[in-house]
Amino acid sequence: MRIGLVVDATCDLPHEFLREHDIRVMPIHLHLGDELVVDRRNPDTMQAFLTRVEAGGLPASHTSPVSSEQLQPWILEELVEHYDLVYCMTVAAARSGVYEQAAKASTEVMAKAQEKRVKAGQEGDFVLRVIDSETVFCGQGALAAEAVRLLKAGAHPNAIRTLLEKLRSQIGVYILPNDLERLRNEALKKGENRKGAAIWLKGAALGLGSMLDVKPIIEVRNGIEKVHVGGKGFAKAADKLFSFLAARVDSVSLEAPHLCISYAGNMDELRAMPSYQALEQLCPKRGVSLYLAPLSMTGMINLGAGALVAAFAGDSHAL
């Protein structure tokens, strides 16, 4: 059986990892003023976008899911003849309409998919299973990395979805924004009844606004947000986060051997930090794979330049 994996464009994993494991990226629409950008996590597009964000050159911006009608041709072209079973993992349905549109497309496209396979001389049904990751950014990355590990380990296809749905409730995402002004603006312009990644940061941004250069670290687990004081200035807050992550890795208590980190900036800035270097050296000693990736363009719109995000599957401990 040919099994494929799909993530959406908000999933923070390195381009090389996605390419090596043939993970397909489901596109998302970015609306930059009157400009429409289709986000497929193309490295060149992401770098150009980061440059715009760093320069403060973005107009009023928001994201939207590609509609089910638009997704169907993509599914037929990218998936149907290449795989028999596909697991499609999306950003949390509570934060975005991506899951809803993907699930709708997976149902509506089936008749065309079977017809296409018959014409191609392929036997058997095509199955597309859409999974709500119930998490965001590199949290979805940790779930996808575990899906790759399960497939390589020979896990039974019927068990993979069950295992992933169990794991998603154990994923914690830790967000360190650097541009609090952009974070506040993005949060405030979204209505309370509208889905969007910035809504749940609204209280955190306003509550810490008077602390000026003290950076918050926002922990997100099972849809619940908790704000921690990171430190005065980005460097100290990042050191605190990396030291926390190292302690979790060193405890050998992760539910899956993956640590995902994403950053809206020059990766060499992180690699030069002693606390990151210590974490990078520790991970292989504890059998944990460390993935460093650019923050998604959706993440950059909501969090701004310089935002740092980390995720792992494991119990929450004091930060």
C-alpha positions in Angstrom: 0.0 0.0 0.0 1.3 3.4 -0.9 0.8 5.8 2.0 1.2 9.6 1.7 1.3 12.4 4.2 -0.1 16.0 3.7 0.3 19.0 6.0 -1.0 22.5 5.4 1.2 25.5 4.8 1.1 26.6 8.5 3.0 23.4 9.5 6.6 24.4 10.5 9.0 21.7 9.4 12.2 22.1 7.4 11.8 22.1 3.6 14.5 19.4 3.4 12.5 17.1 5.7 9.3 17.7 3.7 11.1 16.9 0.5 13.0 13.9 1.8 9.8 12.2 3.1 7.6 13.4 0.1 5.2 15.3 2.4 2.8 17.3 0.3 1.9 20.8 1.4 -1.7 21.9 1.1 -1.8 25.6 0.1 -3.3 28.4 2.1 -4.4 31.9 0.9 -2.7 35.0 2.3 -4.5 38.3 1.7 -2.0 41.2 1.8 -4.2 44.2 1.2 -5.5 43.6 -2.3 -2.7 41.1 -3.1 -3.5 37.4 -3.0 -0.5 35.1 -2.2 -0.8 31.3 -2.3 1.4 29.9 0.4 2.9 26.5 -0.3 5.9 26.8 2.0 8.2 27.6 -0.9 11.5 28.6 0.7 12.2 31.5 -1.7 8.7 32.9 -1.2 9.0 32.6 2.6 12.3 34.4 2.6 11.0 37.2 0.5 7.9 37.4 2.8 10.1 37.6 5.9 12.1 40.4 4.4 8.8 42.3 3.9 7.7 41.6 7.4 11.1 42.8 8.9 10.9 46.0 6.8 7.3 46.6 8.1 6.1 46.6 4.5 2.9 44.6 4.9 -0.5 46.2 4.4 -3.5 45.0 6.4 -3.2 41.2 6.2 -5.1 38.0 6.9 -5.2 34.4 5.9 -8.0 32.2 4.6 -8.3 28.5 3.7 -8.4 27.3 0.1 -12.0 26.4 -0.6 -13.1 22.7 -0.9 -13.9 23.4 -4.6 -10.4 24.7 -5.2 -8.8 21.9 -3.2 -10.4 19.1 -5.3 -8.2 19.7 -8.4 -5.1 19.8 -6.2 -6.1 16.4 -4.6 -6.7 14.9 -8.0 -3.4 16.1 -9.4 -1.1 15.7 -6.3 -2.5 12.6 -4.5 -4.9 10.3 -6.3 -2.6 8.5 -8.6 0.4 8.6 -6.3 -1.0 7.1 -3.1 -3.7 4.6 -2.0 -4.1 6.1 1.5 -3.2 9.7 2.6 -3.2 11.2 6.0 -3.8 14.9 5.8 -3.0 16.9 9.0 -4.3 20.4 9.4 -3.9 23.3 11.8 -6.4 23.2 14.7 -10.0 23.4 13.4 -10.7 25.8 16.4 -8.2 28.3 15.0 -8.9 28.1 11.2 -11.3 26.8 8.6 -8.6 24.7 6.8 -9.7 21.5 8.4 -13.4 22.1 7.5 -12.6 22.8 3.8 -10.2 19.8 3.6 -12.7 17.4 5.1 -15.4 18.7 2.8 -13.1 18.3 -0.3 -12.1 14.8 0.8 -15.8 13.7 0.7 -16.8 15.5 -2.5 -13.8 14.5 -4.6 -14.1 10.7 -4.1 -16.2 10.0 -7.2 -13.7 11.8 -9.4 -10.8 10.2 -7.7 -12.0 6.7 -8.4 -12.8 7.6 -12.0 -9.2 9.0 -12.4 -7.7 5.8 -10.9 -9.7 3.5 -13.2 -8.6 5.5 -16.2 -5.0 5.2 -15.0 -5.4 1.4 -14.7 -5.0 1.5 -10.9 -6.9 -0.9 -8.7 -8.4 -0.3 -5.3 -9.9 2.7 -3.6 -8.3 6.0 -2.9 -8.7 7.0 0.8 -8.0 10.4 2.2 -8.2 10.8 6.0 -8.2 14.4 7.3 -6.9 14.8 10.8 -7.4 17.9 13.0 -4.0 18.3 14.6 -5.7 20.5 17.4 -2.5 22.5 17.5 -0.6 25.2 15.6 2.7 26.0 13.8 5.5 23.5 14.8 3.0 21.6 17.0 1.6 20.3 13.7 5.2 19.7 12.7 5.7 17.4 15.7 2.6 15.4 14.8 3.8 15.0 11.2 7.3 14.0 12.3 5.7 11.2 14.4 3.6 10.1 11.4 6.8 9.7 9.4 8.4 7.7 12.3 5.4 5.4 12.6 5.3 4.7 8.8 9.1 4.0 8.8 8.6 1.7 11.8 6.0 -0.3 9.9 3.0 0.6 12.0 -0.3 -0.8 10.7 -2.2 1.8 8.7 -5.4 1.4 10.7 -3.4 2.2 13.9 -1.6 5.3 12.7 -4.7 7.6 12.8 -5.6 6.4 16.3 -2.0 7.0 17.5 -1.8 10.4 16.0 -5.2 11.5 17.5 -4.0 10.3 20.9 -0.6 12.1 20.6 -2.1 15.5 19.5 -3.6 16.0 23.0 -0.1 15.8 24.5 1.5 18.4 22.3 2.5 21.7 23.9 3.4 24.8 21.8 5.5 27.6 23.3 5.4 30.9 21.5 7.9 33.8 22.1 6.9 36.9 20.2 9.4 39.6 19.6 7.3 42.3 18.0 4.6 42.9 20.7 3.2 45.9 18.9 2.4 43.9 15.8 1.0 41.1 18.0 -1.3 43.6 19.7 -2.5 45.1 16.4 -3.2 41.7 14.8 -5.1 40.6 17.9 -7.2 43.7 18.3 -8.3 43.9 14.7 -9.9 40.5 14.8 -13.4 40.1 16.1 -14.1 37.8 19.1 -16.3 35.5 17.0 -13.8 35.1 14.1 -11.4 32.2 13.9 -7.8 33.3 13.8 -4.5 32.5 15.4 -4.1 35.9 16.9 -7.4 35.9 18.9 -6.1 33.7 21.7 -3.0 36.0 22.1 -5.1 39.1 22.7 -5.3 38.8 26.4 -1.6 37.9 26.7 -0.5 40.8 24.6 -2.6 43.4 26.4 -1.8 42.0 29.8 1.9 42.3 29.3 1.8 45.5 27.3 2.8 47.7 30.2 5.9 45.6 30.9 7.6 47.1 27.8 10.6 45.0 27.0 9.6 41.9 29.1 8.8 39.2 26.5 6.0 36.7 27.2 6.1 33.0 26.5 2.7 31.7 25.6 2.1 28.0 26.2 -0.8 26.5 24.2 -2.1 23.0 25.1 -5.4 21.5 24.1 -6.7 24.9 23.1 -5.9 26.5 26.4 -3.4 29.3 26.7 -1.1 30.1 29.6 1.2 33.1 29.7 4.7 32.9 31.3 7.1 35.7 31.8 10.0 35.0 29.5 12.6 37.6 30.5 13.6 41.2 29.7 14.6 41.3 26.1 14.3 38.6 23.5 17.7 37.0 24.1 17.0 36.3 27.8 13.5 35.0 27.1 14.9 32.7 24.3 17.6 31.4 26.7 14.9 30.6 29.2 12.9 28.7 26.6 15.9 26.8 25.3 16.9 25.8 28.8 13.4 24.6 29.5 13.4 22.6 26.3 16.7 21.1 27.2 15.4 20.0 30.6 12.4 18.3 29.0 14.6 16.5 26.5 17.1 15.5 29.2 14.3 14.0 31.3 13.7 11.4 28.6 9.9 11.7 29.1 8.7 13.0 25.7 5.8 11.0 24.3 7.4 11.2 20.8 11.1 11.7 20.0 10.7 15.0 18.2 11.4 18.7 19.1 10.3 21.3 16.6 11.5 24.9 16.6 10.5 27.6 14.1 11.8 31.2 13.8 10.8 34.3 11.9 14.4 35.4 11.3 17.9 34.5 10.3 18.5 30.9 11.6 22.2 31.7 12.2 21.1 34.1 15.0 19.6 31.1 16.9 22.5 28.8 16.1 24.9 31.3 17.6 23.2 31.3 21.0 25.0 29.1 23.5 21.6 27.9 25.0 20.5 26.7 21.5 23.9 25.0 20.9 23.6 23.1 24.2 20.1 22.0 23.2 21.2 21.0 19.7 24.1 18.9 21.2 21.8 17.2 23.8 19.0 16.1 21.5 20.9 13.3 19.7 22.3 12.0 23.0 18.7 11.5 24.2 17.5 10.1 20.9 15.4 13.2 20.0 15.3 14.6 16.5 15.5 18.4 16.4 13.9 20.2 13.5 14.6 23.9 12.9 12.4 25.5 10.3 11.2 29.0 9.2 8.0 30.1 10.9 5.1 29.9 8.5 3.9 33.0 6.7 0.6 32.7 8.6 2.7 32.8 11.8 4.6 35.8 10.6 1.4 37.7 9.9 0.1 37.0 13.4 3.3 37.1 15.4 5.6 39.4 13.5 9.3 39.3 12.7 11.6 37.6 15.3 8.9 35.3 16.7 10.2 32.0 18.1 8.1 28.9 18.5 8.8 25.4 19.9 6.7 22.3 20.3 7.0 18.8 21.7 4.7 16.0 22.8 4.9 15.5 26.6 3.6 16.6 29.9 3.6 20.2 30.9 6.1 21.3 33.5 6.9 24.6 35.1 8.5 27.1 32.7 
